[in-house]
Amino acid sequence: MKDLLSPGSLVTVAGGVLTVVGAVAYGTGNANLSLPTIFYGIPILLGGLALKSSELPPARRVTPKAALKNEREQAAPELTKLLSDVTRWRYGQKAHLESSLEALKLWDEDNPPQLEEIEELNEEGGYGLRLRFQLGAIPLERWQSRQDRLSRFFSKGLHAELTPLDNDRLDLRLLPVVDG
C-alpha cells in the first residue's frame, strides 16, 4: 500500500489519466479537451516515470508514530531529524543516510548498506534509536572499527552499540550516554 501512495506513483497515475482522457477526447473529435490533456498529460506521465525509476522507499518504522511523542520532543534535535529523514520517500539516492555513510567510510558504490527499519527506544538513559542495516559489501569489522566515530557522528552525548545479526545484518543503537 505504501508503494502505491508514493509521490512518484501519484504523479505517474495523474499523467496516465490525463493522457488517456486526451487520447479518448482526440478520438471522439473533442479538440477543446484533447489538446490540453495530452499537452500536459504526457510530460507529467514521463516525469512520474522518472520519479519511480529513482525512488527509495522509507525505512520501515517499527514504533508507531504516536508512541513516544513526548520523549521525541525532549530528545536531541539531531535524532528527530534523523528519524524524519529516513521515514520519507527519497529520490536519486541509492540508500538512506548515503552522505553520512560516505563520511563515515561505510559506503560501497556498487553494494551500499541499506537501512531496513528504524525503531524508537525509551530506555533508562532516555530516548534513542535502533537502526537495522543490511551490510551490503561493507564487512562487520569495518563497522566495529568505526563504533567510536558513530557515537559522535549523529549527535553529541550519544553512545553507539552494534549488534551483529544473522544474514549480514546489524543493529545500530544510538542511545544517550548514561552518567555514573
GILIN-V169520 format. One record per residue. N is the residue number from 1. RES is the residue in one small letter. D_CENTER is the distance of its C-alpha to the mean C-alpha in whole Angstrom. Layout:
BEGIN
n:res:d_center
N:RES:D_CENTER
N:RES:D_CENTER
END
This chain:
BEGIN
n:res:d_center
1:m:16
2:k:12
3:d:13
4:l:16
5:l:14
6:s:12
7:p:13
8:g:14
9:s:16
10:l:18
11:v:19
12:t:20
13:v:22
14:a:24
15:g:25
16:g:26
17:v:28
18:l:30
19:t:31
20:v:32
21:v:34
22:g:35
23:a:37
24:v:38
25:a:40
26:y:41
27:g:43
28:t:44
29:g:46
30:n:44
31:a:43
32:n:42
33:l:39
34:s:38
35:l:38
36:p:35
37:t:33
38:i:33
39:f:33
40:y:30
41:g:29
42:i:28
43:p:26
44:i:24
45:l:24
46:l:23
47:g:21
48:g:19
49:l:19
50:a:18
51:l:15
52:k:14
53:s:15
54:s:12
55:e:10
56:l:6
57:p:6
58:p:4
59:a:5
60:r:8
61:r:10
62:v:14
63:t:15
64:p:16
65:k:15
66:a:19
67:a:20
68:l:20
69:k:20
70:n:23
71:e:22
72:r:19
73:e:21
74:q:23
75:a:21
76:a:20
77:p:18
78:e:16
79:l:15
80:t:14
81:k:12
82:l:10
83:l:9
84:s:9
85:d:6
86:v:4
87:t:5
88:r:5
89:w:6
90:r:6
91:y:9
92:g:11
93:q:9
94:k:10
95:a:7
96:h:5
97:l:8
98:e:10
99:s:13
100:s:13
101:l:14
102:e:16
103:a:18
104:l:18
105:k:20
106:l:17
107:w:16
108:d:18
109:e:18
110:d:19
111:n:17
112:p:14
113:p:13
114:q:10
115:l:8
116:e:9
117:e:9
118:i:10
119:e:13
120:e:15
121:l:19
122:n:22
123:e:25
124:e:28
125:g:27
126:g:24
127:y:21
128:g:18
129:l:15
130:r:15
131:l:12
132:r:12
133:f:12
134:q:14
135:l:16
136:g:17
137:a:20
138:i:19
139:p:22
140:l:22
141:e:25
142:r:23
143:w:20
144:q:24
145:s:25
146:r:22
147:q:22
148:d:24
149:r:22
150:l:19
151:s:21
152:r:22
153:f:19
154:f:16
155:s:19
156:k:23
157:g:24
158:l:22
159:h:23
160:a:20
161:e:21
162:l:21
163:t:21
164:p:22
165:l:21
166:d:23
167:n:21
168:d:20
169:r:17
170:l:17
171:d:16
172:l:16
173:r:17
174:l:18
175:l:21
176:p:23
177:v:26
178:v:29
179:d:33
180:g:36
END
